[in-house]
Amino acid sequence: MALPKRRQSRARGRKRRTNWKLDAPTITDCSQCHQPKLPHHICSSCGFYGGKLVAAPKE
């Protein structure tokens, strides 16, 4: 099994990790009630998905 000959410096390790960012979730508007929702999810306020009523809306 290969092993590193020398320890990597902190700067080199941190340079490699600079792009470990989280992206903000994409939020779209519901086509029925225009409330924000996640794409490909049932709208929590009206219960519609794909233009059809799928679940009873929460009151």
VMD Tcl script that builds the backbone (N, CA, C; Angstrom):
set m [mol new atoms 177]
animate dup $m
set s [atomselect $m all]
$s set {name element resname resid chain x y z} {
  {N N MET 1 A 0.841 -1.181 0.000}
  {CA C MET 1 A 0.000 0.000 0.000}
  {C C MET 1 A 0.887 1.246 0.000}
  {N N ALA 2 A 0.571 2.195 -0.837}
  {CA C ALA 2 A 1.385 3.402 -0.946}
  {C C ALA 2 A 1.138 4.332 0.234}
  {N N LEU 3 A 2.213 4.932 0.709}
  {CA C LEU 3 A 2.119 5.901 1.798}
  {C C LEU 3 A 2.825 7.185 1.379}
  {N N PRO 4 A 2.338 8.335 1.835}
  {CA C PRO 4 A 3.014 9.582 1.492}
  {C C PRO 4 A 4.382 9.658 2.172}
  {N N LYS 5 A 5.360 10.141 1.432}
  {CA C LYS 5 A 6.706 10.274 2.012}
  {C C LYS 5 A 6.782 11.430 2.988}
  {N N ARG 6 A 6.070 12.516 2.680}
  {CA C ARG 6 A 6.127 13.689 3.533}
  {C C ARG 6 A 4.707 14.168 3.852}
  {N N ARG 7 A 4.600 14.807 4.983}
  {CA C ARG 7 A 3.318 15.356 5.391}
  {C C ARG 7 A 2.992 16.572 4.524}
  {N N GLN 8 A 1.730 16.677 4.115}
  {CA C GLN 8 A 1.330 17.853 3.338}
  {C C GLN 8 A 1.132 19.034 4.269}
  {N N SER 9 A 1.498 20.204 3.788}
  {CA C SER 9 A 1.368 21.408 4.612}
  {C C SER 9 A -0.106 21.784 4.783}
  {N N ARG 10 A -0.388 22.600 5.783}
  {CA C ARG 10 A -1.756 23.064 6.012}
  {C C ARG 10 A -2.274 23.851 4.824}
  {N N ALA 11 A -1.407 24.676 4.241}
  {CA C ALA 11 A -1.834 25.514 3.113}
  {C C ALA 11 A -2.259 24.653 1.926}
  {N N ARG 12 A -1.512 23.598 1.660}
  {CA C ARG 12 A -1.847 22.740 0.524}
  {C C ARG 12 A -3.173 22.004 0.757}
  {N N GLY 13 A -3.372 21.533 1.975}
  {CA C GLY 13 A -4.635 20.863 2.288}
  {C C GLY 13 A -5.810 21.824 2.250}
  {N N ARG 14 A -5.624 23.024 2.730}
  {CA C ARG 14 A -6.695 24.020 2.729}
  {C C ARG 14 A -7.008 24.498 1.322}
  {N N LYS 15 A -5.991 24.581 0.459}
  {CA C LYS 15 A -6.243 24.950 -0.937}
  {C C LYS 15 A -7.150 23.927 -1.608}
  {N N ARG 16 A -6.940 22.674 -1.284}
  {CA C ARG 16 A -7.740 21.616 -1.883}
  {C C ARG 16 A -9.199 21.676 -1.395}
  {N N ARG 17 A -9.389 22.133 -0.174}
  {CA C ARG 17 A -10.728 22.153 0.408}
  {C C ARG 17 A -11.483 23.462 0.197}
  {N N THR 18 A -10.952 24.401 -0.571}
  {CA C THR 18 A -11.619 25.695 -0.708}
  {C C THR 18 A -12.958 25.585 -1.411}
  {N N ASN 19 A -13.182 24.553 -2.202}
  {CA C ASN 19 A -14.429 24.436 -2.954}
  {C C ASN 19 A -15.445 23.520 -2.295}
  {N N TRP 20 A -15.256 23.186 -1.036}
  {CA C TRP 20 A -16.215 22.353 -0.319}
  {C C TRP 20 A -17.364 23.214 0.195}
  {N N LYS 21 A -18.114 23.823 -0.686}
  {CA C LYS 21 A -19.191 24.719 -0.269}
  {C C LYS 21 A -20.524 24.022 -0.421}
  {N N LEU 22 A -21.463 24.418 0.388}
  {CA C LEU 22 A -22.840 23.962 0.224}
  {C C LEU 22 A -23.570 24.956 -0.658}
  {N N ASP 23 A -24.413 24.447 -1.533}
  {CA C ASP 23 A -25.230 25.312 -2.368}
  {C C ASP 23 A -26.581 25.532 -1.698}
  {N N ALA 24 A -27.113 26.714 -1.847}
  {CA C ALA 24 A -28.448 26.985 -1.320}
  {C C ALA 24 A -29.467 26.196 -2.138}
  {N N PRO 25 A -30.500 25.637 -1.503}
  {CA C PRO 25 A -31.480 24.858 -2.262}
  {C C PRO 25 A -32.250 25.741 -3.235}
  {N N THR 26 A -32.556 25.176 -4.386}
  {CA C THR 26 A -33.329 25.893 -5.395}
  {C C THR 26 A -34.784 25.963 -4.938}
  {N N ILE 27 A -35.327 27.145 -4.916}
  {CA C ILE 27 A -36.715 27.328 -4.492}
  {C C ILE 27 A -37.501 27.900 -5.663}
  {N N THR 28 A -38.618 27.265 -5.982}
  {CA C THR 28 A -39.476 27.718 -7.067}
  {C C THR 28 A -40.821 28.130 -6.491}
  {N N ASP 29 A -41.632 28.768 -7.314}
  {CA C ASP 29 A -42.974 29.159 -6.889}
  {C C ASP 29 A -43.976 28.100 -7.333}
  {N N CYS 30 A -44.944 27.827 -6.492}
  {CA C CYS 30 A -46.018 26.903 -6.832}
  {C C CYS 30 A -46.862 27.535 -7.944}
  {N N SER 31 A -47.237 26.720 -8.920}
  {CA C SER 31 A -48.009 27.252 -10.047}
  {C C SER 31 A -49.450 27.574 -9.660}
  {N N GLN 32 A -49.945 27.007 -8.556}
  {CA C GLN 32 A -51.323 27.239 -8.132}
  {C C GLN 32 A -51.432 28.422 -7.168}
  {N N CYS 33 A -50.663 28.365 -6.079}
  {CA C CYS 33 A -50.818 29.374 -5.024}
  {C C CYS 33 A -49.647 30.358 -4.966}
  {N N HIS 34 A -48.608 30.138 -5.755}
  {CA C HIS 34 A -47.443 31.022 -5.857}
  {C C HIS 34 A -46.678 31.157 -4.544}
  {N N GLN 35 A -46.725 30.121 -3.706}
  {CA C GLN 35 A -45.924 30.076 -2.486}
  {C C GLN 35 A -44.600 29.393 -2.812}
  {N N PRO 36 A -43.514 29.725 -2.126}
  {CA C PRO 36 A -42.237 29.064 -2.404}
  {C C PRO 36 A -42.274 27.594 -2.015}
  {N N LYS 37 A -41.661 26.747 -2.859}
  {CA C LYS 37 A -41.592 25.312 -2.587}
  {C C LYS 37 A -40.354 24.741 -3.262}
  {N N LEU 38 A -39.943 23.560 -2.849}
  {CA C LEU 38 A -38.827 22.871 -3.483}
  {C C LEU 38 A -39.303 22.235 -4.777}
  {N N PRO 39 A -38.467 22.208 -5.817}
  {CA C PRO 39 A -38.887 21.575 -7.060}
  {C C PRO 39 A -39.068 20.068 -6.872}
  {N N HIS 40 A -40.014 19.485 -7.603}
  {CA C HIS 40 A -40.329 18.054 -7.559}
  {C C HIS 40 A -40.848 17.628 -6.189}
  {N N HIS 41 A -41.506 18.532 -5.482}
  {CA C HIS 41 A -42.131 18.230 -4.196}
  {C C HIS 41 A -43.569 18.740 -4.229}
  {N N ILE 42 A -44.410 18.138 -3.415}
  {CA C ILE 42 A -45.788 18.608 -3.278}
  {C C ILE 42 A -45.761 19.940 -2.549}
  {N N CYS 43 A -46.572 20.884 -2.984}
  {CA C CYS 43 A -46.663 22.175 -2.314}
  {C C CYS 43 A -47.297 21.960 -0.940}
  {N N SER 44 A -46.644 22.457 0.092}
  {CA C SER 44 A -47.147 22.229 1.452}
  {C C SER 44 A -48.347 23.103 1.786}
  {N N SER 45 A -48.546 24.190 1.046}
  {CA C SER 45 A -49.657 25.078 1.396}
  {C C SER 45 A -50.952 24.709 0.664}
  {N N CYS 46 A -50.847 24.225 -0.589}
  {CA C CYS 46 A -52.086 23.920 -1.316}
  {C C CYS 46 A -52.230 22.438 -1.669}
  {N N GLY 47 A -51.154 21.656 -1.615}
  {CA C GLY 47 A -51.241 20.221 -1.869}
  {C C GLY 47 A -51.203 19.836 -3.338}
  {N N PHE 48 A -50.827 20.754 -4.222}
  {CA C PHE 48 A -50.787 20.452 -5.651}
  {C C PHE 48 A -49.389 19.994 -6.053}
  {N N TYR 49 A -49.346 19.118 -7.048}
  {CA C TYR 49 A -48.086 18.698 -7.660}
  {C C TYR 49 A -48.364 18.441 -9.137}
  {N N GLY 50 A -47.669 19.141 -9.995}
  {CA C GLY 50 A -47.857 18.958 -11.432}
  {C C GLY 50 A -49.228 19.388 -11.910}
  {N N GLY 51 A -49.834 20.369 -11.271}
  {CA C GLY 51 A -51.141 20.867 -11.678}
  {C C GLY 51 A -52.309 20.030 -11.190}
  {N N LYS 52 A -52.041 19.014 -10.377}
  {CA C LYS 52 A -53.118 18.147 -9.861}
  {C C LYS 52 A -53.086 18.154 -8.340}
  {N N LEU 53 A -54.258 18.058 -7.734}
  {CA C LEU 53 A -54.355 17.989 -6.285}
  {C C LEU 53 A -53.953 16.584 -5.854}
  {N N VAL 54 A -52.889 16.478 -5.072}
  {CA C VAL 54 A -52.345 15.191 -4.677}
  {C C VAL 54 A -52.635 14.912 -3.203}
  {N N ALA 55 A -52.524 15.913 -2.373}
  {CA C ALA 55 A -52.731 15.753 -0.932}
  {C C ALA 55 A -53.646 16.883 -0.455}
  {N N ALA 56 A -54.347 16.604 0.610}
  {CA C ALA 56 A -55.207 17.621 1.186}
  {C C ALA 56 A -54.343 18.750 1.751}
  {N N PRO 57 A -54.698 20.009 1.489}
  {CA C PRO 57 A -53.869 21.120 1.987}
  {C C PRO 57 A -53.907 21.214 3.511}
  {N N LYS 58 A -52.788 21.636 4.069}
  {CA C LYS 58 A -52.733 21.844 5.522}
  {C C LYS 58 A -53.428 23.165 5.859}
  {N N GLU 59 A -54.148 23.153 6.935}
  {CA C GLU 59 A -54.873 24.373 7.337}
  {C C GLU 59 A -54.228 25.025 8.533}
}
mol reanalyze $m
mol bondsrecalc $m
mol representation Tube
mol addrep $m
